[in-house]
């Protein structure tokens, strides 16, 4: 499963010191959360000691929903001959859809 570091520490994007304007407003350097990504074999709660983040050293992991969605989109494309008008143009369809060769109800096609 894919996990992303949910650290509270913030990583400085630009190493600039804070600037003060004539009006007295202080501009601080832009910061962002660590956001390190890692694949773990088990859920973080199942570890005796949770894995440590390689960037910030935190042990707070959460699901990386973006990568999970991205990998599912990649796996669901199919180019079979179930939709001939789409297959001739090279347009993919969702694997397991109604006319797809991999749909469970279409097993009678191969008997």
Buried (B, 14 or more C-beta within 10 A) or exposed (E): BBBBBBBEBEEEEEEEEEEEEEEEEEEEEEEEBBBBEBEBEEEBEEEEEBBEBEEBEBBBBEBBEEBEEEEEEEEEEBEBEBBEEBBEEEEEBEBBEEEBBEBEEBEEEEE
